[in-house]
C-alpha cells in the first residue's frame, strides 16, 4: 500500500493544485479508487494514478456546509433577515427541533 494512502481517511478535506477543495467520502484499496464529494454535492471517483496527478493536499473544511446540502435560506420559506417577528417563538424553527411541547 502506498504511504500517501495510509495518511488519508474518510472525512478529510483536500485541495488540488487547480480547482476547488473536496471531501474524501470513500477509499477502496482493492479497487484502487478514491471517492470524493465536492462542495456542491457532486461525487467524483479517482483511480490511484489520477489521484497522484492531482497533487491534492489536506486543507481545512469549509465553514459553511450549505453547498453540499444544496440549501439556501429561502428553502425554509421564511425571511430570516427581516426584523419583523423578533419576539415570536418560531423565529428560527431549527432552534426548537428537539423541543417537547
N, CA, C and O atoms as CSV, one atom per row, in Angstrom:
chain,resi,resn,atom,element,x,y,z
A,1,UNK,N,N,0.849,-1.184,0.000
A,1,UNK,CA,C,0.000,0.000,0.000
A,1,UNK,C,C,0.890,1.241,0.000
A,1,UNK,O,O,1.909,1.293,0.688
A,2,UNK,N,N,0.488,2.228,-0.776
A,2,UNK,CA,C,1.258,3.465,-0.870
A,2,UNK,C,C,1.210,4.227,0.450
A,2,UNK,O,O,0.199,4.220,1.153
A,3,UNK,N,N,2.310,4.876,0.767
A,3,UNK,CA,C,2.406,5.648,2.017
A,3,UNK,C,C,1.339,6.741,2.073
A,3,UNK,O,O,0.746,6.968,3.128
A,4,UNK,N,N,1.091,7.414,0.960
A,4,UNK,CA,C,0.115,8.506,0.942
A,4,UNK,C,C,-1.285,7.999,1.242
A,4,UNK,O,O,-2.102,8.736,1.794
A,5,UNK,N,N,-1.576,6.745,0.887
A,5,UNK,CA,C,-2.902,6.198,1.147
A,5,UNK,C,C,-3.122,5.962,2.642
A,5,UNK,O,O,-4.239,6.128,3.131
A,6,UNK,N,N,-2.094,5.584,3.358
A,6,UNK,CA,C,-2.208,5.368,4.808
A,6,UNK,C,C,-2.509,6.664,5.547
A,6,UNK,O,O,-3.118,6.650,6.617
A,7,UNK,N,N,-2.084,7.769,4.979
A,7,UNK,CA,C,-2.271,9.065,5.630
A,7,UNK,C,C,-3.657,9.659,5.375
A,7,UNK,O,O,-4.023,10.645,6.014
A,8,UNK,N,N,-4.430,9.083,4.461
A,8,UNK,CA,C,-5.750,9.597,4.117
A,8,UNK,C,C,-6.826,8.884,4.907
A,8,UNK,O,O,-6.673,7.716,5.264
A,9,UNK,N,N,-7.916,9.584,5.180
A,9,UNK,CA,C,-9.064,8.937,5.801
A,9,UNK,C,C,-10.345,9.642,5.367
A,9,UNK,O,O,-10.337,10.814,4.990
A,10,UNK,N,N,-11.427,8.907,5.429
A,10,UNK,CA,C,-12.733,9.438,5.063
A,10,UNK,C,C,-13.078,10.607,5.980
A,10,UNK,O,O,-12.855,10.540,7.189
A,11,UNK,N,N,-13.617,11.667,5.409
A,11,UNK,CA,C,-13.996,12.852,6.174
A,11,UNK,C,C,-12.994,13.980,6.089
A,11,UNK,O,O,-13.297,15.102,6.494
A,12,UNK,N,N,-11.798,13.712,5.568
A,12,UNK,CA,C,-10.791,14.765,5.426
A,12,UNK,C,C,-11.039,15.556,4.139
A,12,UNK,O,O,-11.572,15.038,3.158
A,13,UNK,N,N,-10.639,16.812,4.179
A,13,UNK,CA,C,-10.775,17.700,3.023
A,13,UNK,C,C,-9.422,17.896,2.368
A,13,UNK,O,O,-8.396,17.980,3.043
A,14,UNK,N,N,-9.431,17.969,1.034
A,14,UNK,CA,C,-8.210,18.137,0.250
A,14,UNK,C,C,-8.398,19.247,-0.774
A,14,UNK,O,O,-9.501,19.476,-1.270
A,15,UNK,N,N,-7.309,19.925,-1.079
A,15,UNK,CA,C,-7.291,20.999,-2.083
A,15,UNK,C,C,-6.326,20.577,-3.190
A,15,UNK,O,O,-5.131,20.430,-2.931
A,16,UNK,N,N,-6.817,20.378,-4.430
A,16,UNK,CA,C,-5.904,20.071,-5.527
A,16,UNK,C,C,-5.130,21.313,-5.940
A,16,UNK,O,O,-5.483,22.424,-5.546
A,17,UNK,N,N,-4.072,21.132,-6.736
A,17,UNK,CA,C,-3.313,22.290,-7.219
A,17,UNK,C,C,-4.209,23.245,-7.988
A,17,UNK,O,O,-4.081,24.463,-7.866
A,18,UNK,N,N,-5.115,22.691,-8.778
A,18,UNK,CA,C,-6.065,23.510,-9.532
A,18,UNK,C,C,-7.469,23.027,-9.214
A,18,UNK,O,O,-7.749,21.833,-9.315
A,19,UNK,N,N,-8.346,23.927,-8.835
A,19,UNK,CA,C,-9.721,23.551,-8.549
A,19,UNK,C,C,-10.113,23.808,-7.112
A,19,UNK,O,O,-9.340,24.323,-6.305
A,20,UNK,N,N,-11.342,23.430,-6.826
A,20,UNK,CA,C,-11.936,23.658,-5.514
A,20,UNK,C,C,-11.669,22.479,-4.578
A,20,UNK,O,O,-11.446,21.359,-5.037
A,21,UNK,N,N,-11.691,22.730,-3.260
A,21,UNK,CA,C,-11.487,21.645,-2.291
A,21,UNK,C,C,-12.640,20.643,-2.320
A,21,UNK,O,O,-13.743,20.953,-2.770
A,22,UNK,N,N,-12.362,19.442,-1.832
A,22,UNK,CA,C,-13.363,18.389,-1.773
A,22,UNK,C,C,-13.088,17.503,-0.568
A,22,UNK,O,O,-12.006,17.542,0.017
A,23,UNK,N,N,-14.100,16.695,-0.203
A,23,UNK,CA,C,-14.003,15.803,0.952
A,23,UNK,C,C,-13.849,14.363,0.476
A,23,UNK,O,O,-14.487,13.949,-0.492
A,24,UNK,N,N,-13.004,13.610,1.159
A,24,UNK,CA,C,-12.868,12.184,0.884
A,24,UNK,C,C,-14.078,11.484,1.505
A,24,UNK,O,O,-14.298,11.587,2.711
A,25,UNK,N,N,-14.856,10.778,0.698
A,25,UNK,CA,C,-16.026,10.072,1.221
A,25,UNK,C,C,-15.896,8.556,1.076
A,25,UNK,O,O,-16.749,7.808,1.554
A,26,UNK,N,N,-14.835,8.109,0.422
A,26,UNK,CA,C,-14.624,6.673,0.298
A,26,UNK,C,C,-13.229,6.344,-0.198
A,26,UNK,O,O,-12.679,7.050,-1.044
A,27,UNK,N,N,-12.657,5.272,0.330
A,27,UNK,CA,C,-11.357,4.763,-0.105
A,27,UNK,C,C,-11.488,3.264,-0.308
A,27,UNK,O,O,-11.966,2.554,0.577
A,28,UNK,N,N,-11.066,2.781,-1.465
A,28,UNK,CA,C,-11.106,1.348,-1.743
A,28,UNK,C,C,-9.744,0.929,-2.263
A,28,UNK,O,O,-9.429,1.116,-3.438
A,29,UNK,N,N,-8.937,0.358,-1.373
A,29,UNK,CA,C,-7.574,-0.013,-1.755
A,29,UNK,C,C,-7.546,-1.198,-2.719
A,29,UNK,O,O,-6.622,-1.313,-3.524
A,30,UNK,N,N,-8.540,-2.076,-2.648
A,30,UNK,CA,C,-8.588,-3.218,-3.570
A,30,UNK,C,C,-8.909,-2.772,-4.992
A,30,UNK,O,O,-8.280,-3.234,-5.944
A,31,UNK,N,N,-9.880,-1.881,-5.139
A,31,UNK,CA,C,-10.251,-1.366,-6.457
A,31,UNK,C,C,-9.358,-0.200,-6.870
A,31,UNK,O,O,-9.428,0.270,-8.005
A,32,UNK,N,N,-8.512,0.267,-5.939
A,32,UNK,CA,C,-7.618,1.406,-6.152
A,32,UNK,C,C,-8.384,2.651,-6.584
A,32,UNK,O,O,-8.109,3.255,-7.622
A,33,UNK,N,N,-9.365,3.014,-5.738
A,33,UNK,CA,C,-10.245,4.142,-6.045
A,33,UNK,C,C,-10.368,5.045,-4.826
A,33,UNK,O,O,-10.441,4.576,-3.690
A,34,UNK,N,N,-10.389,6.357,-5.085
A,34,UNK,CA,C,-10.677,7.374,-4.073
A,34,UNK,C,C,-11.963,8.062,-4.505
A,34,UNK,O,O,-12.032,8.595,-5.612
A,35,UNK,N,N,-12.977,8.060,-3.656
A,35,UNK,CA,C,-14.252,8.706,-3.943
A,35,UNK,C,C,-14.303,10.022,-3.182
A,35,UNK,O,O,-14.071,10.053,-1.974
A,36,UNK,N,N,-14.606,11.114,-3.887
A,36,UNK,CA,C,-14.651,12.436,-3.267
A,36,UNK,C,C,-16.004,13.079,-3.526
A,36,UNK,O,O,-16.702,12.746,-4.485
A,37,UNK,N,N,-16.359,14.018,-2.637
A,37,UNK,CA,C,-17.561,14.822,-2.815
A,37,UNK,C,C,-17.148,16.280,-2.810
A,37,UNK,O,O,-16.506,16.755,-1.872
A,38,UNK,N,N,-17.522,16.983,-3.865
A,38,UNK,CA,C,-17.225,18.406,-3.972
A,38,UNK,C,C,-18.207,19.196,-3.120
A,38,UNK,O,O,-19.228,18.661,-2.687
A,39,UNK,N,N,-17.907,20.454,-2.881
A,39,UNK,CA,C,-18.723,21.319,-2.027
A,39,UNK,C,C,-20.171,21.382,-2.503
A,39,UNK,O,O,-21.091,21.467,-1.689
A,40,UNK,N,N,-20.375,21.340,-3.823
A,40,UNK,CA,C,-21.737,21.431,-4.356
A,40,UNK,C,C,-22.491,20.107,-4.304
A,40,UNK,O,O,-23.630,20.028,-4.766
A,41,UNK,N,N,-21.866,19.055,-3.743
A,41,UNK,CA,C,-22.515,17.764,-3.603
A,41,UNK,C,C,-22.169,16.763,-4.686
A,41,UNK,O,O,-22.535,15.592,-4.581
A,42,UNK,N,N,-21.471,17.198,-5.727
A,42,UNK,CA,C,-21.092,16.322,-6.827
A,42,UNK,C,C,-20.085,15.278,-6.361
A,42,UNK,O,O,-19.109,15.601,-5.684
A,43,UNK,N,N,-20.332,14.025,-6.728
A,43,UNK,CA,C,-19.406,12.941,-6.404
A,43,UNK,C,C,-18.478,12.697,-7.582
A,43,UNK,O,O,-18.877,12.815,-8.741
A,44,UNK,N,N,-17.245,12.356,-7.271
A,44,UNK,CA,C,-16.263,12.065,-8.308
A,44,UNK,C,C,-15.356,10.949,-7.811
A,44,UNK,O,O,-15.064,10.848,-6.619
A,45,UNK,N,N,-14.915,10.112,-8.747
A,45,UNK,CA,C,-14.081,8.972,-8.413
A,45,UNK,C,C,-12.742,9.109,-9.131
A,45,UNK,O,O,-12.695,9.422,-10.320
A,46,UNK,N,N,-11.654,8.870,-8.397
A,46,UNK,CA,C,-10.309,8.929,-8.972
A,46,UNK,C,C,-9.625,7.593,-8.759
A,46,UNK,O,O,-9.648,7.051,-7.654
A,47,UNK,N,N,-9.013,7.055,-9.812
A,47,UNK,CA,C,-8.162,5.897,-9.574
A,47,UNK,C,C,-6.854,6.418,-8.985
A,47,UNK,O,O,-6.580,7.617,-9.048
A,48,UNK,N,N,-6.063,5.547,-8.426
A,48,UNK,CA,C,-4.862,5.973,-7.706
A,48,UNK,C,C,-3.903,6.767,-8.591
A,48,UNK,O,O,-3.278,7.715,-8.115
A,49,UNK,N,N,-3.775,6.403,-9.866
A,49,UNK,CA,C,-2.877,7.139,-10.759
A,49,UNK,C,C,-3.351,8.573,-10.952
A,49,UNK,O,O,-2.553,9.509,-10.890
A,50,UNK,N,N,-4.665,8.749,-11.190
A,50,UNK,CA,C,-5.210,10.104,-11.363
A,50,UNK,C,C,-5.123,10.903,-10.070
A,50,UNK,O,O,-4.902,12.114,-10.094
A,51,UNK,N,N,-5.299,10.213,-8.926
A,51,UNK,CA,C,-5.196,10.903,-7.637
A,51,UNK,C,C,-3.794,11.487,-7.458
A,51,UNK,O,O,-3.644,12.625,-7.013
A,52,UNK,N,N,-2.787,10.719,-7.802
A,52,UNK,CA,C,-1.408,11.188,-7.663
A,52,UNK,C,C,-1.154,12.408,-8.550
A,52,UNK,O,O,-0.407,13.309,-8.170
A,53,UNK,N,N,-1.774,12.435,-9.727
A,53,UNK,CA,C,-1.602,13.562,-10.637
A,53,UNK,C,C,-2.259,14.843,-10.114
A,53,UNK,O,O,-1.840,15.942,-10.475
A,54,UNK,N,N,-3.282,14.710,-9.267
A,54,UNK,CA,C,-3.956,15.882,-8.696
A,54,UNK,C,C,-3.037,16.687,-7.788
A,54,UNK,O,O,-3.136,17.911,-7.705
A,55,UNK,N,N,-2.141,15.975,-7.108
A,55,UNK,CA,C,-1.262,16.599,-6.115
A,55,UNK,C,C,-2.076,17.362,-5.067
A,55,UNK,O,O,-1.736,18.480,-4.679
A,56,UNK,N,N,-3.151,16.729,-4.627
A,56,UNK,CA,C,-4.032,17.348,-3.639
A,56,UNK,C,C,-3.383,17.294,-2.259
A,56,UNK,O,O,-2.742,16.309,-1.894
A,57,UNK,N,N,-3.560,18.363,-1.511
A,57,UNK,CA,C,-3.006,18.480,-0.165
A,57,UNK,C,C,-4.138,18.658,0.842
A,57,UNK,O,O,-5.165,19.250,0.512
A,58,UNK,N,N,-3.967,18.161,2.053
A,58,UNK,CA,C,-5.001,18.358,3.077
A,58,UNK,C,C,-5.273,19.846,3.298
A,58,UNK,O,O,-4.370,20.679,3.216
A,59,UNK,N,N,-6.529,20.156,3.575
A,59,UNK,CA,C,-6.916,21.545,3.851
A,59,UNK,C,C,-8.033,21.537,4.888
A,59,UNK,O,O,-8.570,20.484,5.233
A,60,UNK,N,N,-8.370,22.709,5.372
A,60,UNK,CA,C,-9.446,22.857,6.350
A,60,UNK,C,C,-10.792,22.713,5.650
A,60,UNK,O,O,-10.926,23.112,4.493
A,61,UNK,N,N,-11.789,22.154,6.326
A,61,UNK,CA,C,-13.129,22.064,5.727
A,61,UNK,C,C,-13.740,23.455,5.600
A,61,UNK,O,O,-13.342,24.371,6.320
A,62,UNK,N,N,-14.689,23.623,4.706
A,62,UNK,CA,C,-15.330,24.936,4.591
A,62,UNK,C,C,-16.131,25.261,5.849
A,62,UNK,O,O,-16.619,24.363,6.535
A,63,UNK,N,N,-16.259,26.527,6.138
A,63,UNK,CA,C,-17.024,26.941,7.315
A,63,UNK,C,C,-18.518,26.751,7.100
A,63,UNK,O,O,-19.263,26.531,8.055
A,64,UNK,N,N,-18.955,26.835,5.853
A,64,UNK,CA,C,-20.373,26.762,5.511
A,64,UNK,C,C,-20.621,25.489,4.716
A,64,UNK,O,O,-20.143,25.358,3.589
A,65,UNK,N,N,-21.365,24.547,5.294
A,65,UNK,CA,C,-21.633,23.278,4.625
A,65,UNK,C,C,-22.884,23.316,3.752
A,65,UNK,O,O,-23.272,22.279,3.213
A,66,UNK,N,N,-23.524,24.464,3.594
A,66,UNK,CA,C,-24.776,24.517,2.850
A,66,UNK,C,C,-24.605,24.155,1.379
A,66,UNK,O,O,-25.575,23.747,0.740
A,67,UNK,N,N,-23.414,24.290,0.826
A,67,UNK,CA,C,-23.205,23.946,-0.574
A,67,UNK,C,C,-23.455,22.483,-0.841
A,67,UNK,O,O,-24.142,22.147,-1.806
A,68,UNK,N,N,-22.925,21.608,-0.027
A,68,UNK,CA,C,-23.103,20.174,-0.215
A,68,UNK,C,C,-24.547,19.763,0.021
A,68,UNK,O,O,-25.024,18.796,-0.573
A,69,UNK,N,N,-25.241,20.486,0.879
A,69,UNK,CA,C,-26.632,20.167,1.164
A,69,UNK,C,C,-27.577,20.850,0.197
A,69,UNK,O,O,-28.775,20.567,0.189
A,70,UNK,N,N,-27.044,21.753,-0.621
A,70,UNK,CA,C,-27.822,22.497,-1.605
A,70,UNK,C,C,-28.973,23.242,-0.938
A,70,UNK,O,O,-30.104,23.226,-1.423
A,71,UNK,N,N,-28.662,23.899,0.190
A,71,UNK,CA,C,-29.661,24.645,0.940
A,71,UNK,C,C,-29.426,26.139,0.814
A,71,UNK,O,O,-28.305,26.603,0.605
A,72,UNK,N,N,-30.488,26.854,0.943
A,72,UNK,CA,C,-30.444,28.306,0.935
A,72,UNK,C,C,-31.453,28.776,1.972
A,72,UNK,O,O,-32.376,28.035,2.312
A,73,UNK,N,N,-31.296,29.983,2.477
A,73,UNK,CA,C,-32.256,30.490,3.460
A,73,UNK,C,C,-33.672,30.476,2.902
A,73,UNK,O,O,-34.632,30.277,3.647
A,74,UNK,N,N,-33.807,30.685,1.604
A,74,UNK,CA,C,-35.135,30.710,1.009
A,74,UNK,C,C,-35.809,29.343,1.046
A,74,UNK,O,O,-37.030,29.261,0.914
A,75,UNK,N,N,-35.038,28.267,1.224
A,75,UNK,CA,C,-35.617,26.930,1.289
A,75,UNK,C,C,-36.505,26.742,2.516
A,75,UNK,O,O,-37.388,25.885,2.508
A,76,UNK,N,N,-36.288,27.513,3.549
A,76,UNK,CA,C,-37.081,27.399,4.767
A,76,UNK,C,C,-38.444,28.077,4.622
A,76,UNK,O,O,-39.341,27.845,5.432
A,77,UNK,N,N,-38.605,28.916,3.591
A,77,UNK,CA,C,-39.864,29.606,3.393
A,77,UNK,C,C,-40.050,30.792,4.311
A,77,UNK,O,O,-41.155,31.324,4.415
A,78,UNK,N,N,-39.001,31.215,4.973
A,78,UNK,CA,C,-39.062,32.340,5.893
A,78,UNK,C,C,-38.005,33.368,5.528
A,78,UNK,O,O,-36.989,33.043,4.914
A,79,UNK,N,N,-38.258,34.605,5.912
A,79,UNK,CA,C,-37.283,35.665,5.685
A,79,UNK,C,C,-36.569,35.923,7.008
A,79,UNK,O,O,-37.053,36.680,7.849
A,80,UNK,N,N,-35.400,35.279,7.182
A,80,UNK,CA,C,-34.661,35.399,8.436
A,80,UNK,C,C,-33.985,36.753,8.601
A,80,UNK,O,O,-33.617,37.134,9.712
A,81,UNK,N,N,-33.822,37.473,7.510
A,81,UNK,CA,C,-33.131,38.759,7.573
A,81,UNK,C,C,-34.054,39.906,7.959
A,81,UNK,O,O,-33.566,40.973,8.331
A,82,UNK,N,N,-35.355,39.725,7.884
A,82,UNK,CA,C,-36.271,40.804,8.235
A,82,UNK,C,C,-36.353,40.930,9.746
A,82,UNK,O,O,-36.188,39.944,10.463
A,83,UNK,N,N,-36.606,42.133,10.232
A,83,UNK,CA,C,-36.685,42.377,11.670
A,83,UNK,C,C,-38.044,42.065,12.244
A,83,UNK,O,O,-38.226,42.105,13.461
A,84,UNK,N,N,-39.009,41.751,11.386
A,84,UNK,CA,C,-40.357,41.527,11.882
A,84,UNK,C,C,-40.448,40.210,12.643
A,84,UNK,O,O,-39.804,39.224,12.285
A,85,UNK,N,N,-41.236,40.212,13.672
A,85,UNK,CA,C,-41.475,38.996,14.434
A,85,UNK,C,C,-40.316,38.588,15.318
A,85,UNK,O,O,-40.168,37.407,15.632
A,86,UNK,N,N,-39.497,39.534,15.723
A,86,UNK,CA,C,-38.314,39.174,16.507
A,86,UNK,C,C,-38.663,38.569,17.857
A,86,UNK,O,O,-37.849,37.858,18.446
A,87,UNK,N,N,-39.872,38.847,18.357
A,87,UNK,CA,C,-40.257,38.290,19.639
A,87,UNK,C,C,-41.013,36.978,19.518
A,87,UNK,O,O,-41.376,36.376,20.529
A,88,UNK,N,N,-41.250,36.534,18.309
A,88,UNK,CA,C,-42.010,35.312,18.112
A,88,UNK,C,C,-41.184,34.083,18.493
A,88,UNK,O,O,-39.960,34.064,18.365
A,89,UNK,N,N,-41.882,33.080,18.956
A,89,UNK,CA,C,-41.213,31.859,19.407
A,89,UNK,C,C,-40.533,31.120,18.270
A,89,UNK,O,O,-39.478,30.521,18.483
A,90,UNK,N,N,-41.094,31.141,17.077
A,90,UNK,CA,C,-40.580,30.333,15.959
A,90,UNK,C,C,-39.728,31.147,15.012
A,90,UNK,O,O,-39.765,30.914,13.804
A,91,UNK,N,N,-38.977,32.078,15.513
A,91,UNK,CA,C,-38.136,32.890,14.647
A,91,UNK,C,C,-37.175,32.011,13.849
A,91,UNK,O,O,-36.993,32.238,12.652
A,92,UNK,N,N,-36.568,31.032,14.471
A,92,UNK,CA,C,-35.721,30.062,13.777
A,92,UNK,C,C,-36.199,28.672,14.195
A,92,UNK,O,O,-35.868,28.210,15.287
A,93,UNK,N,N,-36.972,28.001,13.338
A,93,UNK,CA,C,-37.557,26.720,13.723
A,93,UNK,C,C,-36.525,25.655,14.096
A,93,UNK,O,O,-36.847,24.732,14.845
A,94,UNK,N,N,-35.314,25.761,13.601
A,94,UNK,CA,C,-34.303,24.754,13.923
A,94,UNK,C,C,-33.855,24.838,15.384
A,94,UNK,O,O,-33.323,23.869,15.925
A,95,UNK,N,N,-34.070,26.001,16.030
A,95,UNK,CA,C,-33.728,26.140,17.442
A,95,UNK,C,C,-34.578,25.229,18.313
A,95,UNK,O,O,-34.171,24.864,19.416
A,96,UNK,N,N,-35.751,24.862,17.826
A,96,UNK,CA,C,-36.707,24.096,18.622
A,96,UNK,C,C,-36.918,22.695,18.078
A,96,UNK,O,O,-37.931,22.064,18.381
A,97,UNK,N,N,-35.996,22.204,17.291
A,97,UNK,CA,C,-36.133,20.904,16.669
A,97,UNK,C,C,-36.314,19.793,17.699
A,97,UNK,O,O,-37.094,18.866,17.479
A,98,UNK,N,N,-35.601,19.879,18.816
A,98,UNK,CA,C,-35.668,18.848,19.842
A,98,UNK,C,C,-36.605,19.207,20.998
A,98,UNK,O,O,-36.643,18.508,22.010
A,99,UNK,N,N,-37.350,20.285,20.845
A,99,UNK,CA,C,-38.256,20.708,21.922
A,99,UNK,C,C,-39.411,19.739,22.081
A,99,UNK,O,O,-39.874,19.131,21.117
A,100,UNK,N,N,-39.857,19.611,23.298
A,100,UNK,CA,C,-41.065,18.834,23.571
A,100,UNK,C,C,-42.136,19.816,23.982
A,100,UNK,O,O,-41.867,20.772,24.709
A,101,UNK,N,N,-43.340,19.585,23.523
A,101,UNK,CA,C,-44.429,20.517,23.784
A,101,UNK,C,C,-45.175,20.171,25.002
A,101,UNK,O,O,-46.128,20.863,25.360
